[in-house]
């Protein structure tokens, strides 16, 4: 399964992506827009999730819009989830130790595409076929 080294490798391979640390947590950005980030569960998350709260590393992932969020949550329920904190926000949480590296790569690239400037995203898509 995937780990933080995989997230870093995939994210930093994308054009103009950078890694920053905020509050001792890693974030990956494109043109200063957050696209994936380390997101441990907070007390309110744990209370909302109850016994179903995951215990491993959690990756926050931006998605294009709320419909994409709902689609992803429905299609990947074993690795993606959300909490009330993210209600109305186009992002999902991913259980990093449960996702296959290929699926992680797809999520990270899609998150990058959702946040990158249009010209940069278009150039990336054109160059990657």
PyMOL commands that set and color helices and strands:
alter all, ss='L'
color gray80, all
select helices_A, chain A and resi 4-12+43-52+66-75+84-86+96-98+101-115+118-128
alter helices_A, ss='H'
color red, helices_A
select strands_A, chain A and resi 17-22+25-30+33-38+58-62+80-81+91-95
alter strands_A, ss='S'
color yellow, strands_A
deselect
rebuild
show_as cartoon
